[in-house]
Amino acid sequence: MTTTTTGKTDLATTTAHIHLDERGVAWIDDRNVKVIEVALDMISHGATAEQIYKMHGGYLSMSQIHAALSHYFDHRADYDAEIERQVREDDEARATAPESPVFAKLRKLGRLP
């Protein structure tokens, strides 16, 4: 893996079924599914390629799933760093977001602590 002049990792090494958009995000063919999403299926659910196939209802082929997982493993450090960044960002947004009106009403009714 190489680093560009902007300091970002170059994920330009693509495989069959994987293409990069103009921002460098890896996508599976024309399926509107990101490689990171398939990787998260494996990471968060412990899913095998066959289970991911079933989870997506056959929308992705086994070849596409294996290509996505292969791309993930080829660039694992970058993907894991991106996943950690997204989790941190979500946690920060959740911590600073105002309470939802539904939660406020449930709290007022004594149904939430």
C-alpha positions as CSV (number, residue, x, y, z in Angstrom):
1,M,0.0,0.0,0.0
2,T,1.3,3.4,-0.9
3,T,0.7,6.8,0.6
4,T,-0.3,9.7,-1.6
5,T,1.1,13.3,-1.4
6,T,-1.9,14.2,0.7
7,G,-1.0,11.6,3.3
8,K,-3.9,9.4,2.5
9,T,-3.4,5.7,1.9
10,D,-3.8,4.7,-1.7
11,L,-6.4,1.9,-2.0
12,A,-6.2,2.0,-5.8
13,T,-5.2,-1.6,-5.9
14,T,-8.5,-3.0,-7.0
15,T,-9.7,-6.5,-7.6
16,A,-12.5,-8.0,-9.8
17,H,-15.9,-6.8,-8.6
18,I,-14.4,-3.8,-6.7
19,H,-14.1,-0.3,-7.9
20,L,-13.2,3.0,-6.2
21,D,-15.2,6.1,-6.5
22,E,-13.7,9.6,-6.8
23,R,-13.3,9.8,-3.0
24,G,-11.4,6.5,-2.9
25,V,-14.3,4.5,-1.4
26,A,-14.3,0.9,-2.5
27,W,-17.7,-0.3,-3.9
28,I,-18.8,-3.7,-5.0
29,D,-19.6,-3.7,-8.8
30,D,-22.8,-1.8,-9.4
31,R,-24.5,-3.0,-6.3
32,N,-24.5,0.2,-4.2
33,V,-22.8,-1.8,-1.4
34,K,-19.4,-0.6,0.1
35,V,-16.6,-3.1,0.9
36,I,-16.6,-1.7,4.4
37,E,-20.2,-2.8,4.9
38,V,-19.4,-6.4,4.0
39,A,-16.4,-6.3,6.2
40,L,-18.6,-5.0,9.1
41,D,-21.0,-8.0,8.5
42,M,-18.0,-10.2,9.1
43,I,-16.6,-8.2,12.0
44,S,-19.7,-7.4,14.0
45,H,-21.7,-10.6,13.3
46,G,-18.8,-13.0,12.9
47,A,-20.5,-13.9,9.6
48,T,-18.9,-16.2,7.1
49,A,-19.1,-15.5,3.3
50,E,-22.0,-17.9,3.1
51,Q,-23.8,-16.2,5.9
52,I,-23.2,-12.7,4.4
53,Y,-24.7,-14.1,1.1
54,K,-27.8,-15.1,3.0
55,M,-27.9,-11.8,5.0
56,H,-28.0,-9.9,1.7
57,G,-30.7,-12.2,0.3
58,G,-28.6,-13.2,-2.6
59,Y,-28.2,-9.6,-3.8
60,L,-24.4,-10.1,-3.8
61,S,-22.8,-13.0,-5.4
62,M,-20.4,-15.2,-3.6
63,S,-17.6,-13.9,-5.9
64,Q,-18.5,-10.3,-5.0
65,I,-18.5,-11.1,-1.2
66,H,-15.1,-12.9,-1.5
67,A,-13.7,-10.0,-3.5
68,A,-14.9,-7.5,-0.9
69,L,-13.5,-9.6,2.0
70,S,-10.2,-10.0,0.1
71,H,-10.0,-6.2,-0.5
72,Y,-10.7,-5.7,3.2
73,F,-7.9,-8.0,4.3
74,D,-5.5,-6.5,1.8
75,H,-6.2,-3.1,3.4
76,R,-7.2,-4.1,6.9
77,A,-5.3,-1.5,8.8
78,D,-6.9,1.3,6.8
79,Y,-10.4,-0.2,7.1
80,D,-10.0,-0.8,10.8
81,A,-8.9,2.8,11.4
82,E,-11.8,4.1,9.4
83,I,-14.2,1.9,11.4
84,E,-12.8,3.2,14.6
85,R,-13.0,6.8,13.3
86,Q,-16.7,6.3,12.4
87,V,-17.5,4.7,15.8
88,R,-15.8,7.7,17.6
89,E,-17.7,10.2,15.4
90,D,-21.0,8.5,16.1
91,D,-20.4,8.3,19.8
92,E,-19.5,12.0,19.9
93,A,-22.7,12.9,17.9
94,R,-24.8,10.8,20.1
95,A,-23.4,12.4,23.3
96,T,-24.1,16.0,22.0
97,A,-27.4,15.4,20.4
98,P,-30.5,16.7,22.2
99,E,-32.9,14.2,23.7
100,S,-35.5,12.9,21.3
101,P,-39.1,14.1,22.0
102,V,-40.2,10.4,22.3
103,F,-37.6,9.7,24.9
104,A,-38.5,12.9,26.8
105,K,-42.1,11.9,26.9
106,L,-41.3,8.3,28.0
107,R,-39.0,9.7,30.7
108,K,-41.8,12.1,31.9
109,L,-44.2,9.1,32.0
110,G,-41.7,7.2,34.2
111,R,-41.1,4.5,31.5
112,L,-37.4,5.5,31.2
113,P,-34.9,6.3,33.9
